[in-house]
Amino acid sequence: MDTFSIDRHIDALDAAGKALLTAAAAAGPDAEVTTCPGWRVRDLLRHTTTVHRWATAFVVEGHTSYHPDGGEPELDGDALLAYVQEGHERLVGALRSAPADLECWTFLPAPSPLAFWARRQAHETTVHRADAESALPGGPGPVDPGLAADGVDELLRGMHAREKSRVRTERPALLRVRATDTGDVWDVRLSPEAPRTERNAPGAGPADCELAAPADRLYLTLWNRLPLDAVETAGDPALARLWRETSAITWS
């Protein structure tokens, strides 16, 4: 298991934002974002910069309770690209210069608010980098295995540990997620309640369904950026379909 530091998360955010901009510029604002049905590249850019600027406000202004975003810009073309680049650079700079004892609002458990925002925005931007690349003929590029495993962990033990998760079953079931390159294993216990996930728990017993692949394939598949057949499925395929049908994370 690779543990990511705050600095490594910020470096990942920096690299992902630059790659996102490169892909978006190459595809053009009218290109279809195939991983986000109904979106064009301009929609992706407007969303991403809104999230970046929203996150920056917590880090810089220190809001200790929820603070709404400023709304999406109506810019397009080169002006929109420049605006997104500026927002991304501001976020990276804010995180790099923030004090270790930063106090502000967060929405997932983390060692500190600074650790939360660095990790959350690293993965927000990496997923949207894949979205931008989906508008190009080659599709989404690979994700560093360590970063991908960290992102699977955040998704399973953070995002879907919240009561708002819709991934639920009438009867208890165990979904196992196995990264074949990093050696990480997550046991996702499904029930009528929100999922409860353990990472690398020994002796958990057989799973009802297992998803196995290199970490970056798992990462993009669990975020619904690749089809289910991008990973190997063993056991009850209905649990894999349940994930695909109910796990979407929405901006609201």
N, C-alpha and C positions, 0 to 999 in steps of 0.2 A: 504493500500500500504506500503510495507516494503522498506525502503531506505538503500541501502548497502553502507558502508564506504569503503575507500581504504583498510584498514586492513582486513575487511571481505572478500573483493575480493581476496586479497593475500592469506588468509587462505583457501578460496575455491580453488584457483589455486594449492596450496600446496597439499591439500587433493586429488584433482582430478588427479594430476600427479602421486601420489603414487598409487592410485587405478588403474590407467591406466597401470602402470608398473606391478602391481600384476596380473591383468587380462592377459596382454600380455605374461608374463612368464608362466602362467598356460596354456594358449592356444597353445603357441609355434609359431615360426616364419612362419610356412607354413599354419597356420589355416586361413580359409576364413573369411574376415570381411564382414559379411552379409549386414551391413548397407552401405557399400561402394563397390558396385559391381566392381569386377575386382581387388580388393586389397586383399593382404594377410597381416598378422600382421606385417611383416617386412616393408611393404610399409607404413602402418600407423605410425610405429615408426620412420621411416626415415623422413616422412613428419612432424610429430609433433616436433621432435627435431630441424628440420630446422626452423620451425616457432619460437620455443622458443629461439633459438640462434639469430635469426633475431631481435626479440623483445628486447632481452637483449642488443644488440648493440645500439639501440636507447637510452635505459635508461642509459647505462654506458658511451657510447661515445658521446651522446648528438647530434646526427645528426639532423639538422634542416630542412632537405629536404629528399625526398625519398632516401633510400639506399638499394640496392639489397641484397637478402639473399646470403649465402655462398655456396648454393648447398647442395644436399642431400648426406649423407655419404654412402659409399659402404659396411659398416660393416654389420654383420649378427650375429645371435645367441646371446650368452652371451656378446660378445663385443659390440653389438649394444645396448642391454639393459643397460649396464654400461654407454655407451655414452649418451643415452637418460636420464638416471638418473642424470648424471653430468650436462647436459644442463638444465634440469628442476630445479635442485638445484641452479644453477647459476642465473637463471631467478628470482626465489623466493627471493634469497639473494639480487639481484640487486634492486628489487622493495622495499624490506624491508629497505634497507639502502639509497635509493634515497632521495634527499631533496624534501620538499614539493613544492618548486619553480622550480623543474626540467623543463628545456626547451628542447624540442625535437619535431620531426615531429610526427603528428598523422593523422588519416584519417576519424575520426568521431568527431562531437562536444562532448565536455566533460568539466567538471569544471576545469580540468588541465591536462597536459600531463601525469602526474603520475596516476591520476584517470582513464584516458583513457586506458593506458597500463595494469593497474591492472584489470580493468573490462574486457577488450577484451581478455586477456590471461586466465582469469578465465573461460570465456565461451568457448573459443577455446579448452581449455583442458578438460572441462566438457563434451563437445560434443564428443571429441575424446576418453574420458574415456568410454562413451557409445559405441563407435565403437569397442574398445578393448573388452568390455564385450559381444558384439554381437557375438564374436568368441567363446564364451563359451555356454554350453547348456542352462543356465538360461537366457541368453540375457541381455540387458541393465538393470541395477538396477535403483532405484528411484533417483530423484534429489530433494534436499531440496526445499520446495515450494517457499520460499522467493527468493532463488537464481534463481529458474526456472522463476518466474515472472519477475525478473530483466533481465533475458536473453531473454525472449519474448519481453520485452520493447526495449532492445538493437537491436534485430533483426528487429522489426517492425519500430521503430522510428529512428534507426541509419542505419543499413545496407541497408534496403530497402527504405530509404529516399534518397539514392544517385541516381544520374541520370543513373547509370549503372544497376539499377534494371530492370529486364525484366517482372515484374508482372504488366501487363497493360491490359486495356480493351478498346474496341472501344467506348463504352458508359459508362458514370459514373455509378459506382456501390459501394455499401457499404458492406464490409466484417467486421463482428463483431467477436472479439475473446474474450471469457469470461472464466476467471479462477474461477472455482466453489468453490475452497477452500480459495483463498486469497481475493476474491471479486474484483479483477482487471478486467477492461474491456477496450479493445482497439478497436477503430473504424478506420478501414483502408479504406480510400477513394481511389478507383481505377478509373483510367481514361486512356487516351492515354499518360499521363505524369507519372512520377515516383509516387508511392503511397505516400499519406500524411496521417499520423496516429496521432490520439489524444488518450491520455490515461485518462480514467475515466472522459470523457466529459459528463456533464449532458444534458439530453434532446436532444439527437442526432437523435431521431426518429427511425423508424423500419429499420432493416438491410435487404439486399437482401439475405444474407447468414450469418449464425452464427455458429461458432465452439466453443463448450463448453466442458470443462473437467478440472480436477485438473491441477494445473500449470505445474507439471512435465510432464504430458501427452501432454499438449499443446506444451511445450518446445521441446520435442523430436519429436513430429509430425511436427511442423513448420520447424524444422531443417531437416525434411525428414528422421528421424531415426526410426520412427514408422509409420505404415500404417495409412491411413486416418480414418479407422474404429476404431482407438484407441480413437477418440474423437467423440462427438455427433455433427451431422451436421443437421441444420435446414435451410429451404429455398432452394435456387438454388444450387444444388450440382456442377454445372459447375464452380462456383467460387472456390470451394474447390479443384476441379481438376486443375483449372488454377494455383493455388498456387503450387500444387505438381509438375506440369509440367514446371514451369518457375522460381521458387524461389531459385534454387540451388546457393549457394555461392561458387565460385571457387577461387583457389589460383593462382593468376596471377599477 
